[in-house]
Amino acid sequence: MTMNYMMLVFDFPYDGPWGDEMATASQGLAEDISTEQGLVWKIWTENRQTKRIGGVHLFNDRDAALRFRDKHLARLNLLGLKEIFAQVYEVNQKLSQITRAPI
Amino acid sequence: MTMNYMMLVFDFPYDGPWGDEMATASQGLAEDISTEQGLVWKIWTENRQTKRIGGVHLFNDRDAALRFRDKHLARLNLLGLKEIFAQVYEVNQKLSQITRAPI
């Protein structure tokens, strides 16, 4: 059976904290996100040179990916964050298998 | 030892082909990309509703991620593709481990 994987990518400007400090500040959020229905995994991304952070999320359910996107867009907007890049995609499994994707 | 993982995200407008047709058209490119030094894996992403495609790439080497970004930005520009979103990040390993990241 081929799973219908979905990818959600977030990216937005951010002023810190970074690294271990960000990990401490966001540990509760990460624990909450880890329980989201349909989420296979999330990789947390940060770039203190360009002052951007984001996340790459794999879901095994299309509706769950869209619900997660809308929920977290609302959360980020409430925090006053602007210029939020948020894209949802299907995964092209044939090409991803050639490039060793962990799916 | 903690590996210094880097993430590269591409996203850009695109008119097709999609799905299996895209996989056939890009199979050679995927095989070439699979041999790139420092690339751990790439997940290929597509959204035929929004007409965007992209890729999520994990590297184990910062310089390799930047070289790959520049090489493929040049390739996409030569193909006439515009409005290319290309961001490089460090991976926040502590948060990513909480959300089951395959790293």
N, CA and C atoms of all chains as a GROMACS GRO file, in nm:
protein
  618
    1MET      N    1   0.084  -0.120   0.000
    1MET     CA    2   0.000   0.000   0.000
    1MET      C    3   0.088   0.124   0.000
    2THR      N    4   0.049   0.224  -0.079
    2THR     CA    5   0.120   0.351  -0.079
    2THR      C    6   0.046   0.451   0.009
    3MET      N    7   0.114   0.500   0.111
    3MET     CA    8   0.054   0.601   0.200
    3MET      C    9   0.050   0.734   0.127
    4ASN      N   10  -0.057   0.810   0.153
    4ASN     CA   11  -0.072   0.940   0.089
    4ASN      C   12  -0.011   1.048   0.178
    5TYR      N   13   0.122   1.055   0.178
    5TYR     CA   14   0.190   1.149   0.267
    5TYR      C   15   0.172   1.294   0.222
    6MET      N   16   0.159   1.381   0.322
    6MET     CA   17   0.152   1.525   0.297
    6MET      C   18   0.266   1.594   0.370
    7MET      N   19   0.316   1.700   0.309
    7MET     CA   20   0.423   1.779   0.370
    7MET      C   21   0.371   1.920   0.395
    8LEU      N   22   0.400   1.973   0.512
    8LEU     CA   23   0.366   2.111   0.546
    8LEU      C   24   0.495   2.184   0.582
    9VAL      N   25   0.520   2.297   0.515
    9VAL     CA   26   0.641   2.376   0.540
    9VAL      C   27   0.600   2.513   0.593
   10PHE      N   28   0.656   2.549   0.708
   10PHE     CA   29   0.641   2.684   0.762
   10PHE      C   30   0.775   2.757   0.757
   11ASP      N   31   0.771   2.889   0.738
   11ASP     CA   32   0.892   2.973   0.744
   11ASP      C   33   0.846   3.115   0.775
   12PHE      N   34   0.916   3.181   0.867
   12PHE     CA   35   0.879   3.321   0.896
   12PHE      C   36   0.994   3.391   0.968
   13PRO      N   37   0.995   3.526   0.957
   13PRO     CA   38   1.097   3.605   1.027
   13PRO      C   39   1.081   3.591   1.179
   14TYR      N   40   1.193   3.598   1.249
   14TYR     CA   41   1.194   3.567   1.392
   14TYR      C   42   1.320   3.628   1.453
   15ASP      N   43   1.310   3.675   1.579
   15ASP     CA   44   1.422   3.746   1.641
   15ASP      C   45   1.494   3.666   1.750
   16GLY      N   46   1.461   3.543   1.768
   16GLY     CA   47   1.525   3.464   1.872
   16GLY      C   48   1.432   3.444   1.990
   17PRO      N   49   1.470   3.362   2.090
   17PRO     CA   50   1.600   3.298   2.108
   17PRO      C   51   1.625   3.183   2.010
   18TRP      N   52   1.752   3.138   2.007
   18TRP     CA   53   1.799   3.037   1.913
   18TRP      C   54   1.856   2.916   1.987
   19GLY      N   55   1.868   2.808   1.913
   19GLY     CA   56   1.943   2.691   1.960
   19GLY      C   57   1.887   2.634   2.089
   20ASP      N   58   1.975   2.611   2.186
   20ASP     CA   59   1.933   2.550   2.312
   20ASP      C   60   1.830   2.637   2.384
   21GLU      N   61   1.846   2.769   2.373
   21GLU     CA   62   1.748   2.859   2.438
   21GLU      C   63   1.610   2.845   2.375
   22MET      N   64   1.608   2.834   2.242
   22MET     CA   65   1.479   2.813   2.174
   22MET      C   66   1.421   2.678   2.214
   23ALA      N   67   1.509   2.578   2.226
   23ALA     CA   68   1.461   2.444   2.262
   23ALA      C   69   1.396   2.446   2.400
   24THR      N   70   1.456   2.520   2.493
   24THR     CA   71   1.399   2.530   2.627
   24THR      C   72   1.265   2.603   2.623
   25ALA      N   73   1.262   2.715   2.548
   25ALA     CA   74   1.141   2.797   2.542
   25ALA      C   75   1.026   2.723   2.474
   26SER      N   76   1.058   2.635   2.379
   26SER     CA   77   0.954   2.571   2.298
   26SER      C   78   0.933   2.424   2.331
   27GLN      N   79   0.993   2.376   2.441
   27GLN     CA   80   0.982   2.233   2.472
   27GLN      C   81   0.836   2.191   2.492
   28GLY      N   82   0.759   2.273   2.562
   28GLY     CA   83   0.618   2.240   2.585
   28GLY      C   84   0.539   2.237   2.456
   29LEU      N   85   0.568   2.333   2.368
   29LEU     CA   86   0.502   2.336   2.238
   29LEU      C   87   0.537   2.210   2.157
   30ALA      N   88   0.664   2.171   2.161
   30ALA     CA   89   0.706   2.052   2.086
   30ALA      C   90   0.636   1.927   2.141
   31GLU      N   91   0.624   1.920   2.274
   31GLU     CA   92   0.557   1.803   2.333
   31GLU      C   93   0.410   1.801   2.291
   32ASP      N   94   0.348   1.918   2.287
   32ASP     CA   95   0.209   1.928   2.242
   32ASP      C   96   0.197   1.886   2.094
   33ILE      N   97   0.287   1.939   2.011
   33ILE     CA   98   0.282   1.908   1.868
   33ILE      C   99   0.305   1.758   1.845
   34SER      N  100   0.387   1.697   1.930
   34SER     CA  101   0.417   1.554   1.910
   34SER      C  102   0.293   1.466   1.924
   35THR      N  103   0.188   1.520   1.988
   35THR     CA  104   0.065   1.442   2.005
   35THR      C  105  -0.040   1.471   1.898
   36GLU      N  106  -0.009   1.558   1.802
   36GLU     CA  107  -0.108   1.595   1.699
   36GLU      C  108  -0.144   1.473   1.614
   37GLN      N  109  -0.272   1.454   1.596
   37GLN     CA  110  -0.320   1.342   1.515
   37GLN      C  111  -0.270   1.355   1.372
   38GLY      N  112  -0.216   1.248   1.319
   38GLY     CA  113  -0.174   1.246   1.179
   38GLY      C  114  -0.033   1.294   1.155
   39LEU      N  115   0.031   1.352   1.257
   39LEU     CA  116   0.169   1.399   1.239
   39LEU      C  117   0.265   1.280   1.252
   40VAL      N  118   0.343   1.256   1.147
   40VAL     CA  119   0.444   1.151   1.152
   40VAL      C  120   0.568   1.205   1.221
   41TRP      N  121   0.617   1.318   1.175
   41TRP     CA  122   0.731   1.385   1.240
   41TRP      C  123   0.736   1.531   1.199
   42LYS      N  124   0.811   1.609   1.279
   42LYS     CA  125   0.841   1.749   1.247
   42LYS      C  126   0.989   1.773   1.270
   43ILE      N  127   1.053   1.842   1.175
   43ILE     CA  128   1.190   1.889   1.192
   43ILE      C  129   1.185   2.040   1.212
   44TRP      N  130   1.249   2.087   1.319
   44TRP     CA  131   1.249   2.230   1.356
   44TRP      C  132   1.371   2.297   1.295
   45THR      N  133   1.349   2.409   1.225
   45THR     CA  134   1.458   2.473   1.150
   45THR      C  135   1.478   2.617   1.198
   46GLU      N  136   1.604   2.663   1.194
   46GLU     CA  137   1.637   2.798   1.240
   46GLU      C  138   1.759   2.849   1.166
   47ASN      N  139   1.761   2.981   1.141
   47ASN     CA  140   1.877   3.043   1.077
   47ASN      C  141   1.898   3.180   1.141
   48ARG      N  142   1.995   3.188   1.230
   48ARG     CA  143   2.014   3.314   1.302
   48ARG      C  144   2.083   3.419   1.217
   49GLN      N  145   2.141   3.380   1.103
   49GLN     CA  146   2.198   3.480   1.011
   49GLN      C  147   2.086   3.553   0.936
   50THR      N  148   1.992   3.477   0.882
   50THR     CA  149   1.882   3.540   0.807
   50THR      C  150   1.765   3.576   0.899
   51LYS      N  151   1.775   3.534   1.027
   51LYS     CA  152   1.668   3.559   1.124
   51LYS      C  153   1.535   3.502   1.076
   52ARG      N  154   1.537   3.374   1.046
   52ARG     CA  155   1.414   3.304   1.007
   52ARG      C  156   1.410   3.171   1.081
   53ILE      N  157   1.289   3.128   1.116
   53ILE     CA  158   1.272   2.991   1.164
   53ILE      C  159   1.157   2.928   1.087
   54GLY      N  160   1.143   2.798   1.107
   54GLY     CA  161   1.036   2.728   1.039
   54GLY      C  162   1.024   2.586   1.086
   55GLY      N  163   0.952   2.509   1.006
   55GLY     CA  164   0.934   2.369   1.039
   55GLY      C  165   0.893   2.292   0.916
   56VAL      N  166   0.937   2.168   0.912
   56VAL     CA  167   0.904   2.076   0.804
   56VAL      C  168   0.829   1.960   0.869
   57HIS      N  169   0.702   1.942   0.827
   57HIS     CA  170   0.614   1.846   0.895
   57HIS      C  171   0.566   1.741   0.795
   58LEU      N  172   0.577   1.614   0.832
   58LEU     CA  173   0.522   1.506   0.751
   58LEU      C  174   0.394   1.454   0.818
   59PHE      N  175   0.287   1.446   0.739
   59PHE     CA  176   0.159   1.394   0.787
   59PHE      C  177   0.120   1.272   0.704
   60ASN      N  178   0.041   1.185   0.765
   60ASN     CA  179  -0.011   1.070   0.689
   60ASN      C  180  -0.159   1.089   0.656
   61ASP      N  181  -0.207   1.213   0.668
   61ASP     CA  182  -0.349   1.240   0.651
   61ASP      C  183  -0.364   1.384   0.601
   62ARG      N  184  -0.430   1.400   0.487
   62ARG     CA  185  -0.444   1.533   0.426
   62ARG      C  186  -0.520   1.632   0.515
   63ASP      N  187  -0.634   1.588   0.570
   63ASP     CA  188  -0.714   1.678   0.652
   63ASP      C  189  -0.638   1.720   0.778
   64ALA      N  190  -0.563   1.626   0.835
   64ALA     CA  191  -0.484   1.660   0.954
   64ALA      C  192  -0.380   1.766   0.922
   65ALA      N  193  -0.319   1.757   0.804
   65ALA     CA  194  -0.218   1.857   0.765
   65ALA      C  195  -0.282   1.995   0.752
   66LEU      N  196  -0.401   1.999   0.691
   66LEU     CA  197  -0.467   2.129   0.672
   66LEU      C  198  -0.515   2.186   0.806
   67ARG      N  199  -0.568   2.099   0.894
   67ARG     CA  200  -0.609   2.147   1.027
   67ARG      C  201  -0.490   2.202   1.105
   68PHE      N  202  -0.378   2.130   1.100
   68PHE     CA  203  -0.257   2.173   1.172
   68PHE      C  204  -0.210   2.308   1.118
   69ARG      N  205  -0.210   2.321   0.985
   69ARG     CA  206  -0.168   2.448   0.924
   69ARG      C  207  -0.254   2.563   0.975
   70ASP      N  208  -0.386   2.546   0.971
   70ASP     CA  209  -0.475   2.654   1.010
   70ASP      C  210  -0.462   2.687   1.159
   71LYS      N  211  -0.450   2.584   1.242
   71LYS     CA  212  -0.437   2.605   1.386
   71LYS      C  213  -0.311   2.684   1.418
   72HIS      N  214  -0.199   2.646   1.355
   72HIS     CA  215  -0.072   2.711   1.389
   72HIS      C  216  -0.055   2.844   1.318
   73LEU      N  217  -0.119   2.863   1.203
   73LEU     CA  218  -0.122   2.997   1.144
   73LEU      C  219  -0.195   3.093   1.238
   74ALA      N  220  -0.305   3.049   1.295
   74ALA     CA  221  -0.380   3.135   1.388
   74ALA      C  222  -0.295   3.166   1.512
   75ARG      N  223  -0.224   3.065   1.563
   75ARG     CA  224  -0.138   3.086   1.680
   75ARG      C  225  -0.028   3.187   1.650
   76LEU      N  226   0.036   3.173   1.534
   76LEU     CA  227   0.146   3.264   1.498
   76LEU      C  228   0.094   3.405   1.475
   77ASN      N  229  -0.024   3.416   1.415
   77ASN     CA  230  -0.083   3.548   1.395
   77ASN      C  231  -0.114   3.615   1.529
   78LEU      N  232  -0.165   3.536   1.623
   78LEU     CA  233  -0.194   3.591   1.756
   78LEU      C  234  -0.067   3.642   1.824
   79LEU      N  235   0.046   3.577   1.795
   79LEU     CA  236   0.174   3.619   1.852
   79LEU      C  237   0.229   3.743   1.782
   80GLY      N  238   0.159   3.788   1.677
   80GLY     CA  239   0.203   3.908   1.605
   80GLY      C  240   0.306   3.880   1.497
   81LEU      N  241   0.331   3.752   1.466
   81LEU     CA  242   0.429   3.719   1.363
   81LEU      C  243   0.370   3.745   1.225
   82LYS      N  244   0.453   3.797   1.135
   82LYS     CA  245   0.406   3.840   1.003
   82LYS      C  246   0.481   3.766   0.894
   83GLU      N  247   0.433   3.781   0.771
   83GLU     CA  248   0.501   3.726   0.653
   83GLU      C  249   0.526   3.576   0.670
   84ILE      N  250   0.421   3.505   0.709
   84ILE     CA  251   0.434   3.362   0.734
   84ILE      C  252   0.417   3.284   0.604
   85PHE      N  253   0.521   3.212   0.567
   85PHE     CA  254   0.517   3.122   0.452
   85PHE      C  255   0.464   2.988   0.501
   86ALA      N  256   0.354   2.941   0.442
   86ALA     CA  257   0.294   2.814   0.484
   86ALA      C  258   0.243   2.742   0.360
   87GLN      N  259   0.306   2.632   0.325
   87GLN     CA  260   0.268   2.558   0.205
   87GLN      C  261   0.243   2.412   0.239
   88VAL      N  262   0.136   2.360   0.182
   88VAL     CA  263   0.104   2.217   0.197
   88VAL      C  264   0.122   2.150   0.061
   89TYR      N  265   0.179   2.029   0.061
   89TYR     CA  266   0.206   1.956  -0.062
   89TYR      C  267   0.171   1.809  -0.043
   90GLU      N  268   0.149   1.743  -0.154
   90GLU     CA  269   0.162   1.598  -0.156
   90GLU      C  270   0.309   1.563  -0.175
   91VAL      N  271   0.344   1.442  -0.130
   91VAL     CA  272   0.480   1.392  -0.151
   91VAL      C  273   0.482   1.309  -0.278
   92ASN      N  274   0.579   1.336  -0.366
   92ASN     CA  275   0.599   1.251  -0.483
   92ASN      C  276   0.687   1.133  -0.438
   93GLN      N  277   0.619   1.020  -0.419
   93GLN     CA  278   0.688   0.907  -0.354
   93GLN      C  279   0.794   0.843  -0.443
   94LYS      N  280   0.765   0.836  -0.574
   94LYS     CA  281   0.863   0.770  -0.661
   94LYS      C  282   0.995   0.846  -0.661
   95LEU      N  283   0.988   0.978  -0.678
   95LEU     CA  284   1.112   1.057  -0.679
   95LEU      C  285   1.178   1.056  -0.540
   96SER      N  286   1.095   1.063  -0.436
   96SER     CA  287   1.150   1.069  -0.300
   96SER      C  288   1.221   0.938  -0.264
   97GLN      N  289   1.170   0.826  -0.315
   97GLN     CA  290   1.237   0.700  -0.288
   97GLN      C  291   1.376   0.696  -0.349
   98ILE      N  292   1.392   0.757  -0.467
   98ILE     CA  293   1.524   0.759  -0.532
   98ILE      C  294   1.624   0.836  -0.449
   99THR      N  295   1.575   0.937  -0.378
   99THR     CA  296   1.664   1.022  -0.298
   99THR      C  297   1.656   0.987  -0.149
  100ARG      N  298   1.628   0.860  -0.120
  100ARG     CA  299   1.640   0.804   0.015
  100ARG      C  300   1.550   0.869   0.121
  101ALA      N  301   1.433   0.920   0.079
  101ALA     CA  302   1.344   0.985   0.176
  101ALA      C  303   1.302   0.887   0.285
  102PRO      N  304   1.299   0.930   0.411
  102PRO     CA  305   1.262   0.844   0.524
  102PRO      C  306   1.110   0.837   0.539
  103ILE      N  307   1.044   0.779   0.437
  103ILE     CA  308   0.897   0.769   0.440
  103ILE      C  309   0.856   0.627   0.401
  104MET      N  310   2.788   1.181   1.964
  104MET     CA  311   2.818   1.298   1.880
  104MET      C  312   2.689   1.351   1.817
  105THR      N  313   2.678   1.484   1.817
  105THR     CA  314   2.564   1.548   1.752
  105THR      C  315   2.605   1.594   1.613
  106MET      N  316   2.537   1.543   1.512
  106MET     CA  317   2.564   1.585   1.374
  106MET      C  318   2.505   1.724   1.351
  107ASN      N  319   2.575   1.805   1.275
  107ASN     CA  320   2.530   1.941   1.247
  107ASN      C  321   2.444   1.940   1.120
  108TYR      N  322   2.323   1.894   1.133
  108TYR     CA  323   2.236   1.881   1.015
  108TYR      C  324   2.187   2.016   0.963
  109MET      N  325   2.178   2.025   0.832
  109MET     CA  326   2.126   2.144   0.766
  109MET      C  327   2.005   2.104   0.682
  110MET      N  328   1.908   2.196   0.676
  110MET     CA  329   1.789   2.174   0.595
  110MET      C  330   1.784   2.279   0.485
  111LEU      N  331   1.752   2.234   0.364
  111LEU     CA  332   1.733   2.326   0.251
  111LEU      C  333   1.591   2.304   0.198
  112VAL      N  334   1.516   2.414   0.188
  112VAL     CA  335   1.378   2.407   0.138
  112VAL      C  336   1.367   2.489   0.010
  113PHE      N  337   1.319   2.426  -0.095
  113PHE     CA  338   1.287   2.494  -0.221
  113PHE      C  339   1.135   2.495  -0.240
  114ASP      N  340   1.085   2.601  -0.304
  114ASP     CA  341   0.944   2.610  -0.341
  114ASP      C  342   0.933   2.709  -0.456
  115PHE      N  343   0.856   2.676  -0.560
  115PHE     CA  344   0.839   2.770  -0.671
  115PHE      C  345   0.716   2.734  -0.754
  116PRO      N  346   0.662   2.834  -0.824
  116PRO     CA  347   0.548   2.808  -0.912
  116PRO      C  348   0.587   2.716  -1.026
  117TYR      N  349   0.492   2.636  -1.071
  117TYR     CA  350   0.523   2.528  -1.166
  117TYR      C  351   0.392   2.487  -1.233
  118ASP      N  352   0.401   2.449  -1.361
  118ASP     CA  353   0.279   2.418  -1.439
  118ASP      C  354   0.258   2.270  -1.469
  119GLY      N  355   0.339   2.184  -1.415
  119GLY     CA  356   0.326   2.042  -1.443
  119GLY      C  357   0.436   1.995  -1.537
  120PRO      N  358   0.445   1.864  -1.564
  120PRO     CA  359   0.354   1.756  -1.523
  120PRO      C  360   0.364   1.723  -1.374
  121TRP      N  361   0.265   1.642  -1.328
  121TRP     CA  362   0.249   1.609  -1.187
  121TRP      C  363   0.256   1.458  -1.167
  122GLY      N  364   0.277   1.420  -1.042
  122GLY     CA  365   0.262   1.280  -1.002
  122GLY      C  366   0.353   1.186  -1.078
  123ASP      N  367   0.295   1.078  -1.130
  123ASP     CA  368   0.376   0.978  -1.200
  123ASP      C  369   0.444   1.037  -1.323
  124GLU      N  370   0.376   1.130  -1.391
  124GLU     CA  371   0.438   1.194  -1.508
  124GLU      C  372   0.560   1.275  -1.468
  125MET      N  373   0.550   1.347  -1.358
  125MET     CA  374   0.665   1.422  -1.308
  125MET      C  375   0.776   1.326  -1.268
  126ALA      N  376   0.739   1.215  -1.206
  126ALA     CA  377   0.840   1.118  -1.163
  126ALA      C  378   0.916   1.064  -1.283
  127THR      N  379   0.844   1.037  -1.392
  127THR     CA  380   0.912   0.988  -1.513
  127THR      C  381   1.003   1.096  -1.571
  128ALA      N  382   0.951   1.219  -1.579
  128ALA     CA  383   1.030   1.328  -1.638
  128ALA      C  384   1.153   1.362  -1.555
  129SER      N  385   1.146   1.344  -1.424
  129SER     CA  386   1.256   1.387  -1.336
  129SER      C  387   1.337   1.271  -1.280
  130GLN      N  388   1.315   1.149  -1.331
  130GLN     CA  389   1.386   1.034  -1.274
  130GLN      C  390   1.538   1.050  -1.283
  131GLY      N  391   1.586   1.097  -1.399
  131GLY     CA  392   1.730   1.115  -1.416
  131GLY      C  393   1.786   1.221  -1.322
  132LEU      N  394   1.709   1.329  -1.305
  132LEU     CA  395   1.751   1.434  -1.211
  132LEU      C  396   1.758   1.379  -1.069
  133ALA      N  397   1.658   1.299  -1.032
  133ALA     CA  398   1.657   1.242  -0.896
  133ALA      C  399   1.776   1.149  -0.876
  134GLU      N  400   1.809   1.071  -0.978
  134GLU     CA  401   1.924   0.980  -0.965
  134GLU      C  402   2.053   1.061  -0.951
  135ASP      N  403   2.063   1.172  -1.026
  135ASP     CA  404   2.179   1.259  -1.014
  135ASP      C  405   2.187   1.320  -0.874
  136ILE      N  406   2.073   1.371  -0.826
  136ILE     CA  407   2.070   1.436  -0.694
  136ILE      C  408   2.105   1.335  -0.584
  137SER      N  409   2.066   1.209  -0.603
  137SER     CA  410   2.093   1.108  -0.500
  137SER      C  411   2.243   1.086  -0.478
  138THR      N  412   2.325   1.129  -0.575
  138THR     CA  413   2.470   1.111  -0.560
  138THR      C  414   2.538   1.237  -0.505
  139GLU      N  415   2.464   1.344  -0.477
  139GLU     CA  416   2.525   1.469  -0.430
  139GLU      C  417   2.594   1.446  -0.296
  140GLN      N  418   2.714   1.496  -0.286
  140GLN     CA  419   2.792   1.483  -0.163
  140GLN      C  420   2.721   1.556  -0.049
  141GLY      N  421   2.709   1.492   0.064
  141GLY     CA  422   2.652   1.557   0.182
  141GLY      C  423   2.501   1.547   0.193
  142LEU      N  424   2.434   1.503   0.086
  142LEU     CA  425   2.287   1.491   0.092
  142LEU      C  426   2.249   1.362   0.164
  143VAL      N  427   2.173   1.378   0.273
  143VAL     CA  428   2.124   1.260   0.344
  143VAL      C  429   1.999   1.208   0.274
  144TRP      N  430   1.903   1.298   0.250
  144TRP     CA  431   1.783   1.261   0.175
  144TRP      C  432   1.714   1.386   0.122
  145LYS      N  433   1.627   1.364   0.023
  145LYS     CA  434   1.540   1.468  -0.029
  145LYS      C  435   1.399   1.414  -0.041
  146ILE      N  436   1.300   1.494   0.002
  146ILE     CA  437   1.160   1.462  -0.021
  146ILE      C  438   1.107   1.560  -0.126
  147TRP      N  439   1.045   1.504  -0.230
  147TRP     CA  440   0.994   1.584  -0.343
  147TRP      C  441   0.848   1.618  -0.317
  148THR      N  442   0.814   1.748  -0.331
  148THR     CA  443   0.681   1.795  -0.294
  148THR      C  444   0.612   1.860  -0.413
  149GLU      N  445   0.480   1.845  -0.419
  149GLU     CA  446   0.403   1.900  -0.530
  149GLU      C  447   0.261   1.932  -0.485
  150ASN      N  448   0.205   2.038  -0.542
  150ASN     CA  449   0.066   2.075  -0.512
  150ASN      C  450   0.002   2.125  -0.641
  151ARG      N  451  -0.077   2.039  -0.703
  151ARG     CA  452  -0.136   2.077  -0.833
  151ARG      C  453  -0.251   2.175  -0.817
  152GLN      N  454  -0.305   2.192  -0.696
  152GLN     CA  455  -0.408   2.295  -0.674
  152GLN      C  456  -0.345   2.435  -0.675
  153THR      N  457  -0.237   2.450  -0.598
  153THR     CA  458  -0.172   2.582  -0.591
  153THR      C  459  -0.067   2.600  -0.701
  154LYS      N  460  -0.043   2.491  -0.777
  154LYS     CA  461   0.059   2.493  -0.884
  154LYS      C  462   0.196   2.535  -0.831
  155ARG      N  463   0.241   2.460  -0.730
  155ARG     CA  464   0.375   2.482  -0.674
  155ARG      C  465   0.441   2.347  -0.655
  156ILE      N  466   0.572   2.344  -0.675
  156ILE     CA  467   0.648   2.226  -0.635
  156ILE      C  468   0.768   2.272  -0.553
  157GLY      N  469   0.834   2.173  -0.495
  157GLY     CA  470   0.950   2.207  -0.414
  157GLY      C  471   1.024   2.083  -0.370
  158GLY      N  472   1.108   2.104  -0.270
  158GLY     CA  473   1.184   1.993  -0.217
  158GLY      C  474   1.233   2.027  -0.078
  159VAL      N  475   1.242   1.924   0.005
  159VAL     CA  476   1.293   1.936   0.140
  159VAL      C  477   1.416   1.846   0.147
  160HIS      N  478   1.532   1.906   0.173
  160HIS     CA  479   1.660   1.836   0.163
  160HIS      C  480   1.731   1.837   0.298
  161LEU      N  481   1.776   1.723   0.345
  161LEU     CA  482   1.858   1.716   0.466
  161LEU      C  483   2.002   1.691   0.426
  162PHE      N  484   2.093   1.773   0.478
  162PHE     CA  485   2.238   1.760   0.454
  162PHE      C  486   2.309   1.737   0.586
  163ASN      N  487   2.424   1.669   0.580
  163ASN     CA  488   2.507   1.655   0.700
  163ASN      C  489   2.629   1.745   0.694
  164ASP      N  490   2.624   1.846   0.605
  164ASP     CA  491   2.741   1.932   0.584
  164ASP      C  492   2.691   2.068   0.536
  165ARG      N  493   2.730   2.174   0.608
  165ARG     CA  494   2.681   2.308   0.578
  165ARG      C  495   2.722   2.354   0.438
  166ASP      N  496   2.851   2.337   0.405
  166ASP     CA  497   2.899   2.384   0.275
  166ASP      C  498   2.831   2.309   0.161
  167ALA      N  499   2.809   2.181   0.179
  167ALA     CA  500   2.740   2.103   0.076
  167ALA      C  501   2.599   2.155   0.053
  168ALA      N  502   2.530   2.195   0.160
  168ALA     CA  503   2.393   2.249   0.147
  168ALA      C  504   2.395   2.378   0.067
  169LEU      N  505   2.493   2.464   0.096
  169LEU     CA  506   2.501   2.593   0.026
  169LEU      C  507   2.539   2.573  -0.121
  170ARG      N  508   2.632   2.481  -0.147
  170ARG     CA  509   2.669   2.452  -0.287
  170ARG      C  510   2.551   2.398  -0.364
  171PHE      N  511   2.478   2.305  -0.303
  171PHE     CA  512   2.360   2.247  -0.369
  171PHE      C  513   2.256   2.355  -0.397
  172ARG      N  514   2.232   2.443  -0.300
  172ARG     CA  515   2.136   2.552  -0.320
  172ARG      C  516   2.176   2.637  -0.441
  173ASP      N  517   2.303   2.678  -0.446
  173ASP     CA  518   2.347   2.768  -0.554
  173ASP      C  519   2.341   2.697  -0.689
  174LYS      N  520   2.384   2.571  -0.691
  174LYS     CA  521   2.382   2.496  -0.817
  174LYS      C  522   2.240   2.482  -0.871
  175HIS      N  523   2.146   2.449  -0.785
  175HIS     CA  524   2.010   2.424  -0.834
  175HIS      C  525   1.931   2.554  -0.853
  176LEU      N  526   1.966   2.660  -0.780
  176LEU     CA  527   1.908   2.791  -0.812
  176LEU      C  528   1.948   2.832  -0.954
  177ALA      N  529   2.074   2.810  -0.988
  177ALA     CA  530   2.121   2.846  -1.123
  177ALA      C  531   2.049   2.762  -1.228
  178ARG      N  532   2.031   2.631  -1.200
  178ARG     CA  533   1.960   2.543  -1.293
  178ARG      C  534   1.817   2.589  -1.314
  179LEU      N  535   1.748   2.622  -1.205
  179LEU     CA  536   1.608   2.664  -1.215
  179LEU      C  537   1.597   2.799  -1.287
  180ASN      N  538   1.691   2.888  -1.262
  180ASN     CA  539   1.690   3.017  -1.332
  180ASN      C  540   1.709   2.997  -1.482
  181LEU      N  541   1.799   2.905  -1.518
  181LEU     CA  542   1.822   2.877  -1.660
  181LEU      C  543   1.696   2.823  -1.726
  182LEU      N  544   1.616   2.750  -1.649
  182LEU     CA  545   1.490   2.696  -1.703
  182LEU      C  546   1.381   2.802  -1.711
  183GLY      N  547   1.413   2.925  -1.664
  183GLY     CA  548   1.316   3.033  -1.673
  183GLY      C  549   1.219   3.036  -1.556
  184LEU      N  550   1.244   2.955  -1.453
  184LEU     CA  551   1.153   2.954  -1.338
  184LEU      C  552   1.178   3.078  -1.251
  185LYS      N  553   1.070   3.133  -1.198
  185LYS     CA  554   1.078   3.260  -1.125
  185LYS      C  555   1.023   3.242  -0.984
  186GLU      N  556   1.046   3.345  -0.902
  186GLU     CA  557   0.991   3.348  -0.765
  186GLU      C  558   1.029   3.222  -0.689
  187ILE      N  559   1.156   3.192  -0.692
  187ILE     CA  560   1.204   3.070  -0.625
  187ILE      C  561   1.233   3.099  -0.478
  188PHE      N  562   1.161   3.029  -0.392
  188PHE     CA  563   1.185   3.035  -0.247
  188PHE      C  564   1.291   2.932  -0.215
  189ALA      N  565   1.402   2.977  -0.156
  189ALA     CA  566   1.513   2.885  -0.122
  189ALA      C  567   1.570   2.928   0.012
  190GLN      N  568   1.552   2.846   0.114
  190GLN     CA  569   1.600   2.880   0.248
  190GLN      C  570   1.684   2.767   0.303
  191VAL      N  571   1.795   2.805   0.364
  191VAL     CA  572   1.882   2.709   0.433
  191VAL      C  573   1.874   2.735   0.583
  192TYR      N  574   1.869   2.627   0.660
  192TYR     CA  575   1.858   2.638   0.805
  192TYR      C  576   1.949   2.535   0.873
  193GLU      N  577   1.980   2.564   0.999
  193GLU     CA  578   2.026   2.458   1.088
  193GLU      C  579   1.903   2.386   1.143
  194VAL      N  580   1.924   2.260   1.182
  194VAL     CA  581   1.817   2.183   1.246
  194VAL      C  582   1.830   2.198   1.396
  195ASN      N  583   1.721   2.232   1.464
  195ASN     CA  584   1.720   2.232   1.610
  195ASN      C  585   1.693   2.089   1.656
  196GLN      N  586   1.801   2.023   1.697
  196GLN     CA  587   1.793   1.879   1.721
  196GLN      C  588   1.709   1.845   1.844
  197LYS      N  589   1.720   1.927   1.949
  197LYS     CA  590   1.646   1.894   2.071
  197LYS      C  591   1.495   1.895   2.045
  198LEU      N  592   1.447   2.002   1.978
  198LEU     CA  593   1.304   2.008   1.949
  198LEU      C  594   1.263   1.901   1.848
  199SER      N  595   1.350   1.877   1.750
  199SER     CA  596   1.317   1.779   1.646
  199SER      C  597   1.308   1.638   1.703
  200GLN      N  598   1.391   1.610   1.804
  200GLN     CA  599   1.384   1.476   1.864
  200GLN      C  600   1.250   1.455   1.934
  201ILE      N  601   1.198   1.563   1.996
  201ILE     CA  602   1.069   1.550   2.065
  201ILE      C  603   0.958   1.515   1.965
  202THR      N  604   0.971   1.564   1.842
  202THR     CA  605   0.867   1.542   1.741
  202THR      C  606   0.909   1.433   1.640
  203ARG      N  607   0.989   1.337   1.690
  203ARG     CA  608   1.020   1.212   1.616
  203ARG      C  609   1.089   1.232   1.481
  204ALA      N  610   1.171   1.338   1.468
  204ALA     CA  611   1.240   1.362   1.340
  204ALA      C  612   1.332   1.246   1.306
  205PRO      N  613   1.332   1.204   1.180
  205PRO     CA  614   1.416   1.091   1.136
  205PRO      C  615   1.559   1.138   1.109
  206ILE      N  616   1.627   1.183   1.214
  206ILE     CA  617   1.765   1.233   1.198
  206ILE      C  618   1.852   1.173   1.306
   0.00000   0.00000   0.00000
